[in-house]
Amino acid sequence: MEDVPVRHYLNPAFQPEAKYSISIPILGYTNIGYNNNSFSLNDLDNLRLSALYNKLGKETLVSGYSQFNILTLGFAINNSFLSLTISQKAEVNTGLPKDLFKFIIYGTTEVDNNLYSLDALSLNSNIYTETGFGFSQQIDEQWTLGVKLKLLNGNANMNY
């Protein structure tokens, strides 16, 4: 990874071998992820919904995140490396109660007893722009000092 300019983005003390770098928007450094606390992809190959429902805990936590590069500039001066990064980030966290899945899978099967508790239903979402200024200085062959200052500018937030 010594040739890759993203190296400095991941750790500001790392200096890429390239003397100058500029990234292509969205393709420069994109990161998308998802996780939950109830089931894995192996559980989905058994498409029996009742078996999947039985694996669920009282509350399923689902999280998703994304990061899209807008601009990354970097350049070396002597033993120093300077960088500017601008990226758009989003984080979504939700709590889904087991009764919600019960309603989706089984519906309203009982005539008189269709009670579902959705008290644990929650949603939190943050969308923000991250602007970072990175600096690294090579002290000697083994030591490099790096620092990155970040400005986080909130674009949207939702809590339920």
DSSP file with accessible surface (Angstrom, degrees, kcal/mol):
  #  RESIDUE AA STRUCTURE BP1 BP2  ACC     N-H-->O    O-->H-N    N-H-->O    O-->H-N    TCO  KAPPA ALPHA  PHI   PSI    X-CA   Y-CA   Z-CA
    1    1 A M    >         0   0  139      0, 0.0     3,-1.1     0, 0.0     6,-0.2   0.000 360.0 360.0 360.0   5.8    0.0    0.0    0.0
    2    2 A E  T 3   +     0   0  108      1,-0.3    15,-2.1    14,-0.1    16,-0.3   0.781 360.0  49.6 -66.4 -23.4    3.0    2.3   -0.1
    3    3 A D  T 3  S+     0   0  112     13,-0.2    -1,-0.3    14,-0.1    15,-0.2   0.582  91.0  94.9 -87.8 -10.5    2.0    3.6   -3.5
    4    4 A V    X   -     0   0   63     -3,-1.1     3,-1.6     1,-0.1     4,-0.3  -0.709  62.9-152.7 -91.5 122.7   -1.6    4.3   -2.7
    5    5 A P  T >> S+     0   0   54      0, 0.0     3,-1.4     0, 0.0     4,-0.7   0.774  92.0  72.7 -63.3 -23.7   -2.5    7.9   -1.6
    6    6 A V  H 3> S+     0   0   34      1,-0.3     4,-2.1     2,-0.2     3,-0.3   0.750  78.4  80.5 -63.2 -18.0   -5.4    6.6    0.4
    7    7 A R  H <> S+     0   0   50     -3,-1.6     4,-1.6     1,-0.3     7,-0.3   0.888  90.4  49.4 -54.2 -41.2   -2.8    5.4    2.8
    8    8 A H  H <4 S+     0   0    4     -3,-1.4    -1,-0.3    -4,-0.3    -2,-0.2   0.841 107.1  56.0 -70.1 -31.0   -2.5    8.9    4.3
    9    9 A Y  H  < S+     0   0   32     -4,-0.7    -2,-0.2    -3,-0.3    -1,-0.2   0.913 108.7  46.3 -66.6 -41.5   -6.3    9.1    4.6
   10   10 A L  H  < S+     0   0   96     -4,-2.1    -2,-0.2     1,-0.3    -1,-0.2   0.841 134.9   8.9 -72.0 -33.1   -6.3    5.9    6.8
   11   11 A N    ><  -     0   0   64     -4,-1.6     3,-2.0    -5,-0.2    -1,-0.3  -0.869  66.8-151.1-148.6 111.7   -3.4    7.0    9.0
   12   12 A P  T 3  S+     0   0   27      0, 0.0   135,-0.3     0, 0.0    69,-0.1   0.685  94.7  64.7 -64.2 -14.0   -2.1   10.6    8.7
   13   13 A A  T 3  S+     0   0   19    133,-0.3     2,-0.3   123,-0.1    -5,-0.1   0.752  85.2  88.5 -78.1 -21.1    1.4    9.5    9.7
   14   14 A F    <   -     0   0   89     -3,-2.0    -3,-0.1    -7,-0.3    -4,-0.0  -0.611  66.2-156.9 -77.9 132.8    1.7    7.3    6.6
   15   15 A Q        -     0   0   40     -2,-0.3    -2,-0.1    -8,-0.1     2,-0.0  -0.935  12.3-133.4-110.2 126.4    3.1    9.1    3.6
   16   16 A P        -     0   0   10      0, 0.0   -13,-0.2     0, 0.0   -14,-0.1  -0.364  17.8-123.5 -70.9 157.6    2.4    7.8    0.1
   17   17 A E  S    S+     0   0  108    -15,-2.1   -14,-0.1    -2,-0.0     2,-0.1   0.776  86.8  95.7 -72.6 -23.9    5.2    7.5   -2.3
   18   18 A A        -     0   0   37    -16,-0.3     3,-0.1   -15,-0.2   -14,-0.0  -0.411  67.5-149.9 -67.1 139.7    3.4    9.7   -4.8
   19   19 A K  S    S+     0   0  126      1,-0.2    57,-2.6    -2,-0.1     2,-0.3   0.766  81.9  23.1 -81.6 -26.6    4.4   13.4   -4.6
   20   20 A Y  E     +A   75   0A 182     55,-0.2     2,-0.3     2,-0.0    55,-0.2  -0.992  67.8 177.1-138.3 145.8    1.0   14.7   -5.7
   21   21 A S  E     +A   74   0A  26     53,-2.6    53,-2.3    -2,-0.3     2,-0.3  -0.995   9.2 176.6-150.1 145.4   -2.4   13.1   -5.6
   22   22 A I  E     -A   73   0A 127     -2,-0.3     2,-0.3    51,-0.2    51,-0.2  -0.982  22.4-139.9-142.2 140.5   -6.0   14.1   -6.5
   23   23 A S        -     0   0   25     49,-1.9    49,-0.3    -2,-0.3     3,-0.0  -0.709  14.4-117.9-105.6 158.2   -9.0   11.8   -6.3
   24   24 A I     >  -     0   0  110     -2,-0.3     4,-2.4    47,-0.1     5,-0.2  -0.752  46.6 -98.7 -87.7 130.7  -11.9   11.3   -8.5
   25   25 A P  T  4 S-     0   0   79      0, 0.0     2,-2.2     0, 0.0    45,-0.2  -0.209 101.5  -1.3 -53.4 142.1  -15.2   12.2   -6.7
   26   26 A I  T  4 S+     0   0   98     43,-3.3    43,-0.4     1,-0.2     3,-0.1  -0.201 131.2  62.2  68.6 -40.3  -17.1    9.1   -5.3
   27   27 A L  T  4 S+     0   0  137     -2,-2.2     3,-0.3     1,-0.2    -1,-0.2   0.701  84.5  77.1 -84.1 -17.6  -14.4    6.7   -6.7
   28   28 A G  S  < S-     0   0   24     -4,-2.4     2,-0.2     1,-0.3    -1,-0.2   0.938 120.3 -15.3 -61.3 -48.7  -11.5    8.2   -4.6
   29   29 A Y  S    S+     0   0   55     -5,-0.2    40,-0.4    -3,-0.1     2,-0.4  -0.723  74.1 171.6-159.1 103.1  -12.5    6.5   -1.3
   30   30 A T        -     0   0   59     -3,-0.3     2,-0.4    -2,-0.2    38,-0.2  -0.950   5.0-178.4-118.9 137.0  -16.0    5.0   -0.9
   31   31 A N  E     +B   67   0A  57     36,-2.3    36,-2.1    -2,-0.4     2,-0.4  -0.989   4.2 172.5-139.7 123.8  -17.0    2.9    2.1
   32   32 A I  E     +B   66   0A 118     -2,-0.4     2,-0.3    34,-0.2    34,-0.2  -0.999  10.8 165.4-133.1 135.7  -20.4    1.3    2.6
   33   33 A G  E     -B   65   0A  16     32,-2.5    32,-2.1    -2,-0.4     2,-0.3  -0.974  18.1-168.7-150.0 164.4  -21.4   -1.1    5.3
   34   34 A Y  E     +B   64   0A 133     -2,-0.3     2,-0.3    30,-0.2    30,-0.2  -0.990  11.7 168.9-149.6 144.0  -24.2   -2.8    7.2
   35   35 A N  E     -B   63   0A  81     28,-2.4    28,-2.8    -2,-0.3     2,-0.3  -0.986   6.3-178.7-153.5 161.3  -24.4   -4.9   10.3
   36   36 A N  E     -B   62   0A  37     -2,-0.3    26,-0.2    26,-0.2    24,-0.0  -0.950  28.3-131.8-151.2 169.4  -27.0   -6.3   12.7
   37   37 A N  S    S+     0   0   93     24,-1.1    25,-0.1    -2,-0.3     3,-0.1   0.249  91.8  55.2-111.1  13.1  -27.1   -8.3   15.9
   38   38 A S  S    S+     0   0   18      1,-0.3     2,-0.3    23,-0.2    -1,-0.1   0.759 104.4  10.7-118.4 -36.8  -29.6  -11.1   15.1
   39   39 A F        -     0   0   48     17,-0.0    -1,-0.3     3,-0.0     2,-0.2  -0.967  53.2-145.5-147.3 161.0  -28.8  -13.0   12.0
   40   40 A S    >>  -     0   0   55     -2,-0.3     3,-0.8    -3,-0.1     4,-0.8  -0.684  41.2 -95.5-117.8 176.3  -26.0  -13.6    9.4
   41   41 A L  H >> S+     0   0  146      1,-0.3     3,-0.7    -2,-0.2     4,-0.6   0.842 122.5  62.4 -63.1 -31.4  -26.0  -14.4    5.7
   42   42 A N  H >4 S+     0   0  124      1,-0.2     3,-0.6     2,-0.2     4,-0.4   0.836  99.1  55.4 -62.8 -31.5  -25.8  -18.1    6.5
   43   43 A D  H X4 S+     0   0   38     -3,-0.8     3,-0.6     1,-0.2    -1,-0.2   0.766  99.6  61.4 -71.1 -24.4  -29.1  -17.8    8.3
   44   44 A L  H << S+     0   0   65     -4,-0.8    -1,-0.2    -3,-0.7    -2,-0.2   0.669  87.5  70.1 -78.7 -17.1  -30.7  -16.4    5.1
   45   45 A D  T << S+     0   0  129     -4,-0.6     2,-1.0    -3,-0.6    -1,-0.2   0.782  90.1  66.7 -72.1 -22.1  -30.0  -19.5    3.0
   46   46 A N  S <  S-     0   0   70     -3,-0.6    -1,-0.2    -4,-0.4     6,-0.1  -0.814  76.2-169.4 -92.8  96.4  -32.6  -21.3    5.1
   47   47 A L        +     0   0  143     -2,-1.0     2,-0.8     4,-0.1    -1,-0.1   0.217  42.0 124.5 -82.5  18.9  -35.6  -19.3    3.9
   48   48 A R     >  -     0   0  149      1,-0.2     4,-1.9     2,-0.1     3,-0.3  -0.683  49.8-157.3 -77.1 113.5  -38.1  -20.7    6.5
   49   49 A L  H  > S+     0   0   96     -2,-0.8     4,-2.9     1,-0.2     5,-0.2   0.849  88.6  58.7 -64.0 -32.1  -39.3  -17.5    8.0
   50   50 A S  H  > S+     0   0   52      2,-0.2     4,-2.0     1,-0.2    -1,-0.2   0.912 106.4  47.9 -66.3 -38.2  -40.4  -19.2   11.2
   51   51 A A  H  > S+     0   0   21     -3,-0.3     4,-0.9     2,-0.2    -1,-0.2   0.904 113.3  48.2 -67.5 -39.2  -36.8  -20.5   11.8
   52   52 A L  H >X S+     0   0   33     -4,-1.9     4,-0.7     1,-0.2     3,-0.7   0.922 109.6  52.8 -66.8 -40.2  -35.5  -17.0   11.2
   53   53 A Y  H >< S+     0   0   30     -4,-2.9     3,-1.0     1,-0.2    -2,-0.2   0.897 105.0  55.4 -62.3 -38.9  -38.0  -15.5   13.5
   54   54 A N  H 3< S+     0   0  114     -4,-2.0    -1,-0.2     1,-0.2    -2,-0.2   0.764 102.9  56.6 -67.0 -24.7  -37.0  -17.9   16.3
   55   55 A K  H << S+     0   0  116     -4,-0.9    -1,-0.2    -3,-0.7    -2,-0.2   0.682  86.6 103.1 -78.4 -18.2  -33.4  -16.7   16.0
   56   56 A L    <<  -     0   0   10     -3,-1.0     4,-0.1    -4,-0.7   -18,-0.1  -0.376  64.5-139.7 -69.5 143.6  -34.3  -13.1   16.6
   57   57 A G        -     0   0   37      2,-0.1     3,-0.1    -2,-0.1    -1,-0.1  -0.178  41.5 -81.9 -84.8-172.7  -33.7  -11.5   20.0
   58   58 A K  S    S+     0   0  192      1,-0.2    40,-2.2    39,-0.1     2,-0.4   0.867 119.6  18.2 -61.1 -35.2  -36.1   -9.2   21.8
   59   59 A E  E    S- C   0  97A  67     38,-0.2     2,-0.6    39,-0.1    -1,-0.2  -0.997  71.7-146.9-140.1 133.1  -34.7   -6.3   19.7
   60   60 A T  E     - C   0  96A   0     36,-3.0    36,-3.1    -2,-0.4     2,-0.5  -0.890  13.6-153.3-100.2 122.6  -32.8   -6.4   16.5
   61   61 A L  E     - C   0  95A  82     -2,-0.6   -24,-1.1    34,-0.2     2,-0.4  -0.859  13.6-173.9 -97.0 125.4  -30.2   -3.6   16.1
   62   62 A V  E     -BC  36  94A  28     32,-2.7    32,-2.7    -2,-0.5     2,-0.4  -0.976   2.6-178.2-122.7 130.8  -29.5   -2.7   12.5
   63   63 A S  E     +BC  35  93A  28    -28,-2.8   -28,-2.4    -2,-0.4     2,-0.3  -0.978   5.1 179.4-130.1 144.6  -26.8   -0.2   11.4
   64   64 A G  E     +BC  34  92A  23     28,-2.6    28,-2.8    -2,-0.4     2,-0.3  -0.978   3.4 179.2-139.9 150.1  -25.7    1.1    8.1
   65   65 A Y  E     -BC  33  91A 103    -32,-2.1   -32,-2.5    -2,-0.3     2,-0.3  -0.988   4.2-174.4-148.5 154.6  -23.0    3.6    7.1
   66   66 A S  E     -BC  32  90A  28     24,-2.2    24,-2.1    -2,-0.3     2,-0.4  -0.991   7.1-168.3-148.5 152.6  -21.6    5.2    4.0
   67   67 A Q  E     -BC  31  89A  16    -36,-2.1   -36,-2.3    -2,-0.3     2,-0.5  -0.969   6.8-171.9-143.0 125.6  -18.8    7.5    3.0
   68   68 A F  E     - C   0  88A  73     20,-2.6    20,-2.7    -2,-0.4     2,-0.2  -0.984  22.5-128.1-122.7 127.2  -18.4    9.1   -0.4
   69   69 A N  E     + C   0  87A   5     -2,-0.5   -43,-3.3   -40,-0.4    18,-0.2  -0.497  27.4 172.7 -71.5 132.6  -15.4   11.0   -1.4
   70   70 A I  E     -     0   0A  76     16,-2.7     2,-0.3     1,-0.4    17,-0.2   0.753  69.5  -9.3-102.0 -48.2  -16.0   14.5   -2.8
   71   71 A L  E     + C   0  86A  53     15,-2.1    15,-2.8   -47,-0.1     2,-0.4  -0.980  53.8 180.0-154.5 136.2  -12.4   15.7   -3.0
   72   72 A T  E     + C   0  85A  28     -2,-0.3   -49,-1.9   -49,-0.3     2,-0.4  -0.969   9.2 175.4-137.8 123.7   -8.9   14.6   -1.9
   73   73 A L  E     +AC  22  84A  63     11,-2.7    11,-2.6    -2,-0.4     2,-0.3  -0.976   4.5 169.5-124.0 141.6   -5.8   16.6   -2.6
   74   74 A G  E     +AC  21  83A   4    -53,-2.3   -53,-2.6    -2,-0.4     2,-0.3  -0.995   4.6 172.3-150.8 146.3   -2.3   15.7   -1.4
   75   75 A F  E     -AC  20  82A  87      7,-2.4     7,-2.7    -2,-0.3     2,-0.4  -0.991  23.3-130.2-155.1 149.6    1.2   16.9   -2.1
   76   76 A A  E     - C   0  81A  20    -57,-2.6     2,-0.4    -2,-0.3     5,-0.2  -0.804  14.4-173.8-101.9 140.6    4.7   16.4   -0.7
   77   77 A I  E >   - C   0  80A  83      3,-2.2     3,-2.6    -2,-0.4     2,-0.1  -0.961  65.4 -55.2-131.6 112.8    7.1   19.1    0.2
   78   78 A N  T 3  S-     0   0  149     -2,-0.4    -2,-0.0     1,-0.3     0, 0.0  -0.338 124.2 -15.4  53.4-118.4   10.6   17.9    1.2
   79   79 A N  T 3  S+     0   0   89     -2,-0.1    59,-2.8    -3,-0.1     2,-0.3   0.192 123.6  88.1 -98.4  16.4    9.9   15.4    4.1
   80   80 A S  E <   -CD  77 137A  20     -3,-2.6    -3,-2.2    57,-0.2     2,-0.4  -0.801  56.9-158.5-114.4 155.6    6.4   16.6    4.7
   81   81 A F  E     -CD  76 136A   4     55,-2.2    55,-1.9    -2,-0.3     2,-0.4  -0.996   8.2-168.0-134.8 128.5    3.0   15.6    3.2
   82   82 A L  E     -CD  75 135A  55     -7,-2.7    -7,-2.4    -2,-0.4     2,-0.3  -0.908   9.1-179.9-114.8 144.3   -0.1   17.8    3.3
   83   83 A S  E     -CD  74 134A  14     51,-2.1    51,-2.0    -2,-0.4     2,-0.4  -0.987  19.8-161.1-145.3 154.1   -3.6   16.7    2.4
   84   84 A L  E     -CD  73 133A  44    -11,-2.6   -11,-2.7    -2,-0.3     2,-0.4  -0.999  17.4-178.0-130.6 126.8   -7.1   18.1    2.2
   85   85 A T  E     -CD  72 132A   2     47,-2.4    47,-3.0    -2,-0.4     2,-0.4  -0.992   9.7-176.5-129.1 137.8  -10.1   15.6    2.2
   86   86 A I  E     +CD  71 131A  42    -15,-2.8   -16,-2.7    -2,-0.4   -15,-2.1  -0.993  17.4 163.1-130.4 123.8  -13.8   16.4    1.9
   87   87 A S  E     -CD  69 130A   1     43,-2.3    43,-3.0    -2,-0.4     2,-0.5  -0.976  34.3-129.1-141.8 154.8  -16.3   13.5    2.2
   88   88 A Q  E     -CD  68 129A  52    -20,-2.7   -20,-2.6    -2,-0.3     2,-0.3  -0.904  30.6-172.1-104.4 128.5  -20.0   13.0    2.7
   89   89 A K  E     -CD  67 128A  30     39,-3.2    39,-2.5    -2,-0.5     2,-0.3  -0.908  10.3-174.4-124.7 150.7  -20.9   10.5    5.5
   90   90 A A  E     -CD  66 127A  23    -24,-2.1   -24,-2.2    -2,-0.3     2,-0.4  -0.997   1.8-173.2-142.7 140.5  -24.1    9.0    6.7
   91   91 A E  E     -CD  65 126A  72     35,-2.6    35,-2.6    -2,-0.3     2,-0.4  -1.000   2.6-175.3-133.6 133.4  -24.9    6.7    9.6
   92   92 A V  E     +CD  64 125A  58    -28,-2.8   -28,-2.6    -2,-0.4     2,-0.4  -0.997   2.9 178.5-131.6 127.1  -28.3    5.1   10.3
   93   93 A N  E     +CD  63 124A  67     31,-3.1    31,-2.8    -2,-0.4     2,-0.3  -0.996   6.9 175.0-127.5 133.4  -29.0    3.0   13.5
   94   94 A T  E     -CD  62 123A  31    -32,-2.7   -32,-2.7    -2,-0.4     2,-0.5  -0.989  23.2-147.4-139.5 147.8  -32.4    1.4   14.2
   95   95 A G  E     -CD  61 122A   0     27,-1.8    27,-2.0    -2,-0.3   -34,-0.2  -0.976  16.3-167.5-113.1 122.2  -33.9   -0.8   16.8
   96   96 A L  E     -C   60   0A  35    -36,-3.1   -36,-3.0    -2,-0.5    25,-0.1  -0.941  16.2-135.2-114.6 116.1  -36.6   -3.2   15.5
   97   97 A P  E >>  -C   59   0A   6      0, 0.0     3,-1.1     0, 0.0     4,-1.0  -0.329  19.6-119.2 -69.0 152.3  -38.7   -5.0   18.1
   98   98 A K  H 3> S+     0   0   54    -40,-2.2     4,-2.1     1,-0.3     3,-0.3   0.849 111.8  63.9 -60.1 -33.4  -39.3   -8.8   17.7
   99   99 A D  H 3> S+     0   0   42     18,-0.4     4,-2.4   -41,-0.3    -1,-0.3   0.803  94.5  60.3 -63.6 -26.8  -43.1   -8.1   17.5
  100  100 A L  H <> S+     0   0   43     -3,-1.1     4,-2.2    17,-0.2    -1,-0.2   0.935 107.5  44.4 -64.7 -43.4  -42.6   -6.1   14.3
  101  101 A F  H  X S+     0   0   43     -4,-1.0     4,-3.0    -3,-0.3     5,-0.3   0.876 110.1  56.4 -67.3 -35.6  -41.2   -9.1   12.6
  102  102 A K  H  X>S+     0   0   70     -4,-2.1     4,-2.7     1,-0.2     5,-0.7   0.932 109.4  46.0 -60.4 -44.1  -44.0  -11.2   14.1
  103  103 A F  H  X5S+     0   0  100     -4,-2.4     4,-1.4     3,-0.2    -2,-0.2   0.921 114.6  47.2 -64.7 -42.8  -46.5   -8.9   12.5
  104  104 A I  H  <5S+     0   0  114     -4,-2.2    -2,-0.2    -5,-0.2    -1,-0.2   0.919 121.1  36.3 -65.9 -42.4  -44.7   -8.9    9.1
  105  105 A I  H  <5S+     0   0   44     -4,-3.0    -2,-0.2    -5,-0.1    -3,-0.2   0.935 134.3  19.7 -78.7 -47.1  -44.3  -12.7    9.1
  106  106 A Y  H  <5S-     0   0   95     -4,-2.7    -3,-0.2    -5,-0.3    -2,-0.2   0.660  86.7-163.1-101.9 -20.5  -47.5  -13.9   10.6
  107  107 A G     << -     0   0   23     -4,-1.4     2,-1.1    -5,-0.7     3,-0.2  -0.300  58.1 -29.5  71.3-152.0  -49.8  -10.9   10.2
  108  108 A T  S    S+     0   0   89      1,-0.2    -1,-0.2     6,-0.0     6,-0.1  -0.666  75.1 155.0-102.5  78.5  -53.0  -10.7   12.3
  109  109 A T        +     0   0   99     -2,-1.1     2,-0.4     4,-0.1    -1,-0.2   0.771  52.2  69.8 -79.2 -29.2  -53.7  -14.4   12.7
  110  110 A E        -     0   0   86     -3,-0.2     4,-0.1     3,-0.1     0, 0.0  -0.755  69.7-147.7 -95.4 140.2  -55.7  -14.3   15.9
  111  111 A V  S    S+     0   0  133     -2,-0.4     3,-0.2     1,-0.2    -1,-0.1   0.935  94.5  17.0 -70.8 -44.8  -59.2  -12.8   15.9
  112  112 A D  S    S+     0   0  155      1,-0.2    -1,-0.2     3,-0.0     2,-0.1   0.560 121.0  57.5-106.8 -11.4  -59.2  -11.3   19.4
  113  113 A N        +     0   0   88      1,-0.1     2,-1.1     2,-0.0    -1,-0.2  -0.404  53.0 138.9-125.0  57.1  -55.5  -11.2   20.4
  114  114 A N        +     0   0   54     -3,-0.2     2,-0.5    -2,-0.1    -1,-0.1  -0.591  26.7 152.0 -98.7  70.2  -53.6   -9.2   17.9
  115  115 A L        +     0   0  132     -2,-1.1     2,-0.4     2,-0.0    -2,-0.0  -0.897  16.7 175.8-106.3 127.4  -51.3   -7.3   20.4
  116  116 A Y        -     0   0   58     -2,-0.5     2,-0.7   -14,-0.0    -2,-0.0  -0.997  20.9-145.1-132.0 130.0  -47.9   -6.2   19.2
  117  117 A S        +     0   0   59     -2,-0.4   -18,-0.4     1,-0.1   -17,-0.2  -0.845  22.5 169.4 -97.4 117.8  -45.5   -4.1   21.3
  118  118 A L    >   +     0   0   77     -2,-0.7     3,-1.6     1,-0.1    -1,-0.1   0.029  39.9 118.8-111.7  24.9  -43.5   -1.6   19.3
  119  119 A D  T 3  S+     0   0  152      1,-0.3    -1,-0.1     3,-0.0    -2,-0.0   0.823  72.5  55.1 -60.9 -32.3  -42.0    0.2   22.3
  120  120 A A  T 3  S+     0   0   40     -3,-0.2    -1,-0.3   -62,-0.1     2,-0.2   0.462  77.0 123.1 -84.4   2.0  -38.5   -0.7   21.4
  121  121 A L    <   +     0   0   55     -3,-1.6     2,-0.3   -25,-0.1   -25,-0.2  -0.443  36.7 160.7 -66.0 126.0  -38.8    0.8   17.8
  122  122 A S  E     -D   95   0A  45    -27,-2.0   -27,-1.8    -2,-0.2     2,-0.3  -0.988  23.7-169.1-146.9 156.5  -36.1    3.5   17.4
  123  123 A L  E     +D   94   0A  51     37,-2.2    37,-2.9    -2,-0.3     2,-0.4  -0.978   5.2 177.0-149.9 131.5  -34.3    5.3   14.6
  124  124 A N  E     +DE  93 159A  52    -31,-2.8   -31,-3.1    -2,-0.3     2,-0.4  -0.990   8.6 175.4-136.3 128.2  -31.3    7.5   14.6
  125  125 A S  E     -DE  92 158A  20     33,-2.6    33,-2.3    -2,-0.4     2,-0.4  -0.998   7.6-176.5-138.4 135.3  -29.7    9.0   11.5
  126  126 A N  E     -DE  91 157A  43    -35,-2.6   -35,-2.6    -2,-0.4     2,-0.4  -0.999   2.4-176.5-131.2 132.4  -26.9   11.4   10.9
  127  127 A I  E     +DE  90 156A  63     29,-2.7    28,-3.0    -2,-0.4    29,-2.1  -0.999  21.9 154.4-126.5 127.2  -25.7   12.9    7.7
  128  128 A Y  E     -DE  89 154A  37    -39,-2.5   -39,-3.2    -2,-0.4     2,-0.5  -0.978  40.3-120.7-151.5 160.5  -22.6   15.1    7.7
  129  129 A T  E     -DE  88 153A  23     24,-2.6    24,-2.9    -2,-0.3     2,-0.5  -0.907  23.7-155.0-104.9 130.7  -19.7   16.5    5.7
  130  130 A E  E     -DE  87 152A   6    -43,-3.0   -43,-2.3    -2,-0.5     2,-0.5  -0.936   8.9-173.4-109.4 122.6  -16.2   15.8    7.0
  131  131 A T  E     -DE  86 151A  26     20,-2.7    20,-3.2    -2,-0.5     2,-0.4  -0.978  12.1-172.1-112.5 124.2  -13.4   18.2    6.0
  132  132 A G  E     -DE  85 150A   0    -47,-3.0   -47,-2.4    -2,-0.5     2,-0.5  -0.948  18.6-162.2-124.3 140.0  -10.0   17.0    7.0
  133  133 A F  E     -DE  84 149A 115     16,-2.9    16,-2.6    -2,-0.4     2,-0.3  -0.976  20.1-167.7-117.5 115.7   -6.6   18.7    6.9
  134  134 A G  E     +DE  83 148A   4    -51,-2.0   -51,-2.1    -2,-0.5     2,-0.3  -0.795  10.7 178.2-108.8 147.0   -3.7   16.2    7.3
  135  135 A F  E     +DE  82 147A  81     12,-2.7    12,-2.7    -2,-0.3     2,-0.4  -0.990   0.3 177.4-144.1 134.0    0.0   16.8    7.9
  136  136 A S  E     -DE  81 146A   0    -55,-1.9   -55,-2.2    -2,-0.3     2,-0.4  -0.996   9.0-164.1-137.1 146.8    2.8   14.4    8.3
  137  137 A Q  E     -DE  80 145A  62      8,-3.0     8,-2.7    -2,-0.4     2,-0.6  -0.993  18.0-137.0-131.0 123.3    6.5   14.9    8.8
  138  138 A Q  E     - E   0 144A  63    -59,-2.8     6,-0.3    -2,-0.4     3,-0.1  -0.716  20.6-178.0 -81.4 118.9    9.2   12.2    8.4
  139  139 A I        -     0   0  110      4,-2.1     2,-0.2    -2,-0.6     5,-0.2   0.908  62.6 -32.9 -84.9 -48.3   11.6   12.6   11.3
  140  140 A D  S    S-     0   0   78      3,-1.7    -1,-0.2     0, 0.0     0, 0.0  -0.826  84.3 -63.4-152.2-164.4   14.0    9.8   10.3
  141  141 A E  S    S+     0   0  181     -2,-0.2     3,-0.0     1,-0.2    -3,-0.0   0.819 132.4  28.7 -61.4 -31.5   14.0    6.4    8.5
  142  142 A Q  S    S+     0   0  169      1,-0.1     2,-0.5    -4,-0.0    -1,-0.2   0.669 111.9  66.6-105.1 -20.6   11.8    4.8   11.2
  143  143 A W        +     0   0  169      2,-0.0    -4,-2.1     0, 0.0    -3,-1.7  -0.906  45.7 168.2-117.3 131.6    9.7    7.6   12.6
  144  144 A T  E     -E  138   0A  48     -2,-0.5     2,-0.4    -6,-0.3    -6,-0.2  -0.998  20.1-150.4-135.1 132.6    7.0    9.7   11.0
  145  145 A L  E     +E  137   0A 113     -8,-2.7    -8,-3.0    -2,-0.4     2,-0.3  -0.873  20.9 177.6-103.9 133.4    4.7   12.0   12.9
  146  146 A G  E     +E  136   0A  24     -2,-0.4     2,-0.3   -10,-0.3  -133,-0.3  -0.985  10.8 177.1-139.3 148.6    1.2   12.7   11.5
  147  147 A V  E     -E  135   0A  79    -12,-2.7   -12,-2.7    -2,-0.3     2,-0.4  -0.990   9.3-162.4-146.0 147.8   -1.9   14.6   12.5
  148  148 A K  E     -E  134   0A  34     -2,-0.3     2,-0.5   -14,-0.2   -14,-0.2  -0.984   5.6-158.0-135.4 125.0   -5.3   15.2   11.0
  149  149 A L  E     -E  133   0A 120    -16,-2.6   -16,-2.9    -2,-0.4     2,-0.4  -0.873  16.1-161.8 -99.2 132.6   -7.7   17.9   12.0
  150  150 A K  E     -E  132   0A 117     -2,-0.5     2,-0.5   -18,-0.2   -18,-0.2  -0.943  14.3-160.4-121.7 139.6  -11.3   17.3   11.1
  151  151 A L  E     -E  131   0A 109    -20,-3.2   -20,-2.7    -2,-0.4     2,-0.6  -0.980  12.8-159.3-113.2 120.5  -14.2   19.7   10.8
  152  152 A L  E     -E  130   0A 104     -2,-0.5     2,-0.6   -22,-0.2   -22,-0.2  -0.913   5.6-169.5-104.7 120.7  -17.6   17.9   10.9
  153  153 A N  E     -E  129   0A  99    -24,-2.9   -24,-2.6    -2,-0.6     2,-0.2  -0.934  18.3-136.2-113.4 110.6  -20.5   19.9    9.5
  154  154 A G  E     +E  128   0A  60     -2,-0.6   -26,-0.3   -26,-0.2     3,-0.1  -0.429  26.0 173.7 -69.3 133.7  -23.9   18.4   10.2
  155  155 A N  E     -     0   0A  81    -28,-3.0     2,-0.3     1,-0.4   -27,-0.2   0.752  66.2  -5.4-105.1 -39.4  -26.4   18.3    7.3
  156  156 A A  E     -E  127   0A  53    -29,-2.1   -29,-2.7     2,-0.0    -1,-0.4  -0.987  54.8-174.7-157.5 150.1  -29.3   16.3    8.8
  157  157 A N  E     -E  126   0A  95     -2,-0.3     2,-0.4   -31,-0.2   -31,-0.2  -0.991   2.5-177.2-147.8 139.5  -30.2   14.4   11.9
  158  158 A M  E     -E  125   0A  94    -33,-2.3   -33,-2.6    -2,-0.3     2,-0.4  -0.990   1.1-179.8-140.5 130.3  -33.2   12.4   12.9
  159  159 A N  E      E  124   0A 102     -2,-0.4   -35,-0.2   -35,-0.2    -2,-0.0  -0.999 360.0 360.0-129.1 131.7  -34.0   10.7   16.1
  160  160 A Y              0   0  179    -37,-2.9   -37,-2.2    -2,-0.4    -2,-0.0  -0.999 360.0 360.0-136.0 360.0  -37.1    8.7   16.9
